[in-house]
Structures are given as C-alpha cells and as structure tokens.
C-alpha cells in the first residue's frame, strides 16, 4: 500500500526500496516530492551526519536543476540573495530544512507567475 508519513528507523526504507525506485512510483506529486529531496542530496556534501549545500554546490544545483526558472542575470542574483536569506544560522551552508524554505519560496514565485495570484 502507500508509504507512511511516520519517520522510519534510521537506514530503513519503505519496502526495502531505494529512493530512485520510490521516485518512480506514485502520483505526479509524490514523484515531484522525491525529485525535490533527491536534488538536495545529489548536490549536498558531508561525509557523516547531516548533509549541507555550500555556496558552490548551491550554484551548481541552481544551474543544473532550475535553469528554466533562472533565465536572466537578475534571477541568478536574486538566487544568491535567497541563499543568504535561507541560511538562517549564517554558517554559509544550507541544511535540508533551509533548502526546504527555499523550495517554498520558489513555489510561491511559480504560483504568482503562473496562476495569477
């Protein structure tokens, strides 16, 4: 059946599936959520413990994953400003929770631009 929203014990995945396998199943929304999470981990660094995006990794993520959203230099400058804004603890790195705040902001921009709000 569906995946539980309850946290799983460390290292366990629903049904033993890998993230890529889970991302191929489900609705468009479910696949999109897996894509958002997977994008963070594709670029995040850190050998042990929580992974984070430094500014270089953040720039790479933006250029490879959001190139259609950031089509002019003003957008890219705004993205750098966004890095500073979402880096809540000013450590020059973005944690997953800070990344999620960025995703929320991008979704708001998309909503305003494409859905007349």
C-alpha positions in Angstrom: 0.0 0.0 0.0 1.2 3.7 0.3 4.2 5.0 2.2 3.7 6.0 5.8 4.4 9.6 6.7 5.8 8.4 10.0 9.6 8.6 10.4 11.3 5.2 9.7 14.1 3.9 11.8 17.5 5.0 10.5 18.6 3.3 7.3 15.2 1.6 6.6 13.2 2.4 3.5 9.6 1.6 2.8 9.5 -2.0 1.5 13.3 -2.0 1.2 13.2 0.2 -2.0 15.9 2.6 -2.8 15.0 6.3 -3.3 15.2 6.1 -7.1 12.8 3.2 -7.1 10.4 5.0 -4.8 10.6 8.1 -7.0 9.3 6.1 -10.0 6.1 5.1 -8.3 3.1 7.1 -7.2 1.4 10.2 -8.4 3.0 13.2 -10.0 3.1 15.0 -6.7 4.8 12.0 -5.0 7.4 11.8 -7.8 7.9 15.6 -7.5 8.5 15.4 -3.8 11.1 12.6 -4.3 12.7 14.8 -7.0 12.9 17.8 -4.6 14.5 15.7 -1.9 16.8 13.8 -4.3 18.0 17.1 -5.8 19.2 18.2 -2.4 21.1 15.0 -1.7 22.6 14.9 -5.2 24.5 18.2 -4.5 24.8 18.2 -0.7 28.2 17.5 0.9 29.2 15.9 4.1 30.7 12.6 5.0 28.9 11.8 8.2 25.9 13.4 9.8 23.6 15.9 8.1 24.4 16.8 4.5 24.6 20.5 3.5 24.9 22.7 0.4 27.8 25.1 0.4 27.5 28.1 -1.9 29.3 26.3 -4.8 27.0 23.3 -4.5 24.0 25.6 -4.3 25.1 27.4 -7.5 25.5 24.0 -9.3 22.1 22.9 -8.1 20.5 26.1 -9.4 22.3 26.0 -12.8 21.5 22.3 -13.4 18.1 21.9 -11.7 16.5 25.3 -12.0 17.9 26.7 -15.3 14.4 27.3 -16.7 13.4 29.3 -13.6 16.6 31.4 -13.6 16.7 32.7 -17.1 18.4 36.0 -16.7 21.2 37.5 -14.6 18.7 39.3 -12.3 17.2 35.9 -11.4 20.6 34.5 -10.6 21.4 37.5 -8.4 18.1 37.0 -6.6 19.0 33.3 -6.1 22.2 34.4 -4.4 20.2 36.7 -2.2 17.9 33.8 -1.5 20.9 31.7 -0.3 21.7 34.4 2.2 18.0 34.6 3.2 17.5 30.9 3.8 20.9 30.4 5.5 19.1 31.1 8.8 22.1 30.4 11.0 24.6 32.3 8.7 27.0 29.4 8.5 27.4 29.7 4.7 25.8 26.4 4.2 22.2 25.3 3.6 20.8 22.4 5.6 17.8 20.4 4.3 15.4 22.4 6.4 16.9 25.7 5.0 16.7 24.2 1.5 13.0 23.4 2.1 12.4 27.1 2.9 14.0 27.9 -0.5 11.7 25.4 -2.3 8.7 27.1 -0.6 9.8 30.5 -1.9 10.3 29.1 -5.4 6.8 27.6 -5.3 5.4 30.9 -4.3 7.1 32.6 -7.2 5.7 30.0 -9.6 2.3 30.4 -8.1 2.3 34.2 -8.6 3.8 33.9 -12.1 1.7 31.1 -13.5 -1.5 31.0 -11.5 -2.4 34.8 -11.3 -2.1 35.1 -7.6 
